[in-house]
Amino acid sequence: MTPLYETYITKHSASIARLTTLTTENPTQAMLSYIENTKAIASTHSNSWDLNSLLIKPIQRFLKYPLLLETLVASTLDDHPDKPELLRAKTAMVEASRMVNEQTQKVEICRTILQRKPLKGLSAVFSTNTPNSQQLKVKGSKSVFAVTKSKDPAISGAGTPPTLTPFDASFDPIQLENRLVEHAGGGASGLEALIKHLQGFETLIPQYVKDMVNWVRSVREALDHLEKWAAGFERVISLDETSGIEALDAFRGVIKERLGQILSGLEIAIKQTLVPTLAKIQESMKGPTLLLNTAASLRTVHNQLMNTPYTTKNNRPSPQVVEGSKTYLALMQQLRTDLPVYVRHLDRMFA
């Protein structure tokens, strides 16, 4: 039940935004009819008269289940045969609520970062005076990100992982998840390699488009040369200047009419389909890279919390450090879930 509610609750705001778009921005007649039908149906079964109110019901009910079970447990005698099962249900429901709440917080942290909003309670962490940390910078409008640098010798120098290209056969989802697990546990390697891996695609995509355009241009030039060669060869061997050679005429026809049309169709497909699609893919890479860079920026804060002995009441970590460590762990856990799938699709796409 937990995964189902995690998905529903974390995607609820996006679904409401999508519904609002469909019903307010030039809605189709079919959509308007659907909304009216749902209102009519809902009014016969519930006081919730619109779809928005119905969509929030599972979230509200999920939050009430632990309270309901708590009341049932308190109202049930200890010797009642249902008491053990009620206790199990209560424990399971409380744990499910905790996991859903944690997942909601992770998604909210990622959404805040992707919307370029300031993270709550982390202004001091991202100040320019923070030691051993460099806040990420975005160069212009391109999806180009500066890899976070660190003065920690355990992270830089000999410990720097090798650059991984999109076609590195050893780079697979299992390796990717292992790097994320290692780094979430305080390991020194992983994030820079993942950032470089995604940056490799940023170099690959423009080069891929350039190579495709150059290839089509070279094929077009080759066809032009072949057509000129056929015309010149025909003039050399033809005995009658008024009539051509049937085989060469057919050859020129294949070049001009068939191959030429195929090449023109390919040029249109590259311009209208391939280039916009690759642009969307490149745009989609900004999010994961931004999350990775933010996690790299918070790594030093997390390591500081993990490696500093806090033994007295006066020697306690600041709220910003604690919040930074929590944000770092939430980011790494979310990346561990989503990033291997995303990279796997990228690798397959360009393999």
Rosetta blueprint (number, residue, H / E / L):
1 M L
2 T H
3 P H
4 L H
5 Y H
6 E H
7 T H
8 Y H
9 I H
10 T H
11 K L
12 H H
13 S H
14 A H
15 S H
16 I H
17 A H
18 R H
19 L H
20 T H
21 T H
22 L H
23 T H
24 T H
25 E L
26 N L
27 P L
28 T L
29 Q H
30 A H
31 M H
32 L H
33 S H
34 Y H
35 I H
36 E H
37 N H
38 T H
39 K H
40 A H
41 I H
42 A H
43 S H
44 T H
45 H H
46 S L
47 N L
48 S L
49 W L
50 D L
51 L H
52 N H
53 S H
54 L H
55 L H
56 I H
57 K H
58 P H
59 I H
60 Q H
61 R H
62 F H
63 L H
64 K H
65 Y H
66 P H
67 L H
68 L H
69 L H
70 E H
71 T H
72 L H
73 V H
74 A H
75 S H
76 T L
77 L L
78 D L
79 D L
80 H L
81 P L
82 D L
83 K H
84 P H
85 E H
86 L H
87 L H
88 R H
89 A H
90 K H
91 T H
92 A H
93 M H
94 V H
95 E H
96 A H
97 S H
98 R H
99 M H
100 V H
101 N H
102 E H
103 Q H
104 T H
105 Q H
106 K H
107 V H
108 E H
109 I H
110 C H
111 R H
112 T H
113 I H
114 L H
115 Q L
116 R L
117 K L
118 P L
119 L L
120 K L
121 G L
122 L L
123 S L
124 A L
125 V L
126 F L
127 S L
128 T L
129 N L
130 T L
131 P L
132 N L
133 S L
134 Q L
135 Q L
136 L L
137 K L
138 V E
139 K L
140 G L
141 S L
142 K L
143 S L
144 V L
145 F E
146 A L
147 V L
148 T L
149 K L
150 S L
151 K L
152 D L
153 P L
154 A L
155 I L
156 S L
157 G H
158 A H
159 G H
160 T L
161 P L
162 P L
163 T L
164 L L
165 T L
166 P L
167 F L
168 D L
169 A L
170 S L
171 F L
172 D L
173 P H
174 I H
175 Q H
176 L H
177 E H
178 N H
179 R H
180 L H
181 V H
182 E H
183 H H
184 A H
185 G L
186 G L
187 G L
188 A L
189 S L
190 G L
191 L H
192 E H
193 A H
194 L H
195 I H
196 K H
197 H H
198 L H
199 Q H
200 G H
201 F H
202 E H
203 T H
204 L H
205 I H
206 P H
207 Q H
208 Y H
209 V H
210 K H
211 D H
212 M H
213 V H
214 N H
215 W H
216 V H
217 R H
218 S H
219 V H
220 R H
221 E H
222 A H
223 L H
224 D H
225 H H
226 L H
227 E H
228 K H
229 W H
230 A H
231 A H
232 G H
233 F H
234 E H
235 R H
236 V H
237 I H
238 S L
239 L L
240 D L
241 E L
242 T L
243 S L
244 G L
245 I L
246 E H
247 A H
248 L H
249 D H
250 A H
251 F H
252 R H
253 G H
254 V H
255 I H
256 K H
257 E H
258 R H
259 L H
260 G H
261 Q H
262 I H
263 L H
264 S H
265 G H
266 L H
267 E H
268 I H
269 A H
270 I H
271 K H
272 Q H
273 T H
274 L H
275 V H
276 P H
277 T H
278 L H
279 A H
280 K H
281 I H
282 Q H
283 E H
284 S H
285 M L
286 K H
287 G H
288 P H
289 T H
290 L H
291 L H
292 L H
293 N H
294 T H
295 A H
296 A H
297 S H
298 L H
299 R H
300 T H
301 V H
302 H H
303 N H
304 Q H
305 L H
306 M H
307 N H
308 T L
309 P L
310 Y L
311 T L
312 T L
313 K L
314 N L
315 N L
316 R L
317 P L
318 S L
319 P H
320 Q H
321 V H
322 V H
323 E H
324 G H
325 S H
326 K H
327 T H
328 Y H
329 L H
330 A H
331 L H
332 M H
333 Q H
334 Q H
335 L H
336 R H
337 T H
338 D H
339 L H
340 P H
341 V H
342 Y H
343 V H
344 R H
345 H H
346 L H
347 D H
348 R H
349 M H
350 F H
351 A L
